[in-house]
Amino acid sequence: GDRVHLQQVILNLLLNSMDALEGRPEGERYLAVRGSQTGDGMIELAVIDRGAGIPPGQLPHLFEPFLTTKAKGTGIGLSVSKTIVEMHGGRISGANNPDGGATFRFTLKAAPVEGAA
């Protein structure tokens, strides 16, 4: 895939998570990035936080342009991320975590490893 575009997706998800952690006490801040293979030739990257979470009414509209929960947000980051991921044959989703915060994950087709048998 296009490294610059995929870096933009990861950066956007990380910045969104860090913004969601603002105002949380230092001991309660949690942000993790996990990568895994899904078993169907795809890889998945998940950005998990224990921030404010996503207002329930906005969950169905997360990837629509100009939707934002930030006072100074533009509402284009997730929309652009969705476009990039789908251009690479993947999928992106976001959901609230049962223990607070949110997880955004996207999948991409795994590239064959050169020299692998």
N, C-alpha and C positions, 0 to 999 in steps of 0.2 A: 504494500500500500504506500501511499504518499506520506512520508515521514512527517512533513510539516503539518499536513492536515490532521493526522492522527495525534500529533503532539498537541495541537490546538484543542482537540476533544478532551484529552487527558488534563491539560491545563485548566480548561473551563470547569470540568467536574471538580478538580481539586480546589480551585478558587471558590466555587460555590459552596463546597463543604467548609472551607475555612471561614467564609462569611457566615455560615449557619452556626459556627461555634463562637462567634463574637458574643461577649457578654456572659458566657458560661464560666463558672469558676475553673481555675486552672486544673484542679484535680478531676474535673468532670469532662474535660475535653478529650475527645477520642476521634481519630481519623485513621482509617486503614485503607490500603490498596491491596487487593488480592487478584492474582491471575490464576487461571486454571484452564485445563482442556475440558471440553464438554463431552467428548466421546463421539461426536458426530462430525469430526474434522474441523471443529470451530474452537477458538479460544475465547475466553471471557475475561474481562477486566471489570472489577467491581470497586467502587469508591464508597466507603461506608463511614458515616459519621454519627455522632450522638448530639447533633445540634437541635435546632428548633423543629425540624421536620417540615413536611409539606402540608399546607392547609388542605383538608379533605376535598373541598370544593374545587381546588385547582389540580388535583391529581389527573383527571381526564384531559386536561388542557396543557400539561407540562411542556410539550414541545411545540406549542403554537407560538408564532412570532409575537413579540411585544408583551407577553405575559411575564410579569415579574413580581416578586415579593419584596424586593429591595427598594429602599427609598431612592437610591440613585442608580438603579439597574435599568438597562435598556430592554431587556426581555428578548434578546436575540441569541444569546449564548447557547441555550439548549436547542433552539431551532436550527442553528448552524451545525451544532454537533450531530443532530439527527440526520441532517442532509449529508454530512461527511460520512458518517457510519453507514448509511444506506448506500451511498455511492461505492463503498467498499464491500458491498454484499452482506452487511451485518445488520444487527438490530440493537436498539437502545431502549432502556426502560428505567423508570424510577418508581420507588415505593417507600412508604414509611416503614421503619423498623418497629417490631413489637416493643422493644425496650427503649424507644426514643430515637430521634434522628431519622436519617433517610439513607437509602442505598440506591446509587445509580450504577447500572451495569450495561456493558455493551459487548457484543460478540462480533468476531471477524473470522473469516476463513483462515485457517492455519496454513502458513507457507511451508512447503517441503524444506527440510533441512538439507543443505548441500552436503554431499558426501555420505549421507545416511544410506544404509543398505535396506 
